[in-house]
Amino acid sequence: MKWLDTIFVLLAAFLVVFWEAAFQGIRHLIGAQIDLLPPLIVYASLSARLGTLVSLAVCGGLWFDSLSANPLGISVLPLLAVGVAIFSQRELILRNQTFARLVLGLMASVFVPILTLVLLLTTSHRPLLGWGTLWQLIVMSIGGAIATPVFFEIFGFLHRLLGPVQISEPSFRPDREIRRGR
């Protein structure tokens, strides 16, 4: 049911972007907004097809940019670059390990904002930089690291709830004939 992955991931991206734009409580409380698209990219890179990953990067990046002060489309390339980097090495990653998910979420949540900042600086935009930027990066990276295993659990629950039932076959087949004799 790979189409179910695509629907779940794109719906989650839409809800995540909406949540980040609509609810400012965390931003006012800790002084930074946690970006949940990088952890979602980590999930899609390790669990979904390449088409789902590209759709998530494009749609999620455009949705995020349309509700933020970023120029439209500036977030697509960093999300896609991090996603493809993880996707290309996913056979080597211990994707069922919670620690690996934490580390990948941390790294994605660090690299996506830094790559976005580099793109903003190379396109002659003047973002506000200072010590607050470092605090925001720390909060975003820790929040992304914590959110990544949570996404894996939520999507695992949704797959168990709505996905096809996996029937395990016993090792003894009832149609097998057993010959007895000497």
C-alpha positions, 0 to 999 in steps of 0.5 A: 500500500505505497499510495497510503504512505504518500497520502499519510505523508502529504496530509501530515506535511499539510497539517504540520505546516498549518500547525506551525503557522497557526499556533504560536504558543511554543514560539512565544514560550521558548523563543523559537518555532520547531520546524517539523518538516525535516523529521517528516523528510527523515521518515519519508526518506527511510520508509517511502518511495522516491516519488513520495519523498520528492512530493513531500519536499516540493509540496511541504517546502512550497506550503511552508514558504507560502506561510512564512517570510521566505521567498517562495520555493527556497525551502524545497531544495534543502528539504530535497537535498537532505531527503535524497542524501538519506534515501540514497543511504537508507540500506545502510541505516539502522532505521528501526533503531530509535537512536538512529532516528534521533540522530537523523532527525537532529542532523536533518533539523540542523542541515535544512535551516543552514542550507536554507540560510545559505540559499537566502544569502546567495540570492542576495536576501538579508536575513536577520542573523545574530545570537538568537539565530544560534538559539533558534537552531539549537531549539529546532534541532533538538525539537526535530530530533525528538519529533522524528521517532514520534513520527515513526510511531504515529505512522506505524500506528496508522499503518497497523490501523488502516493498512492491510492485515499481515497474515503470517503463515505457519511453518506447517502446511495443512495440505502437506502429506506426511509419509510414515513408515519404515 
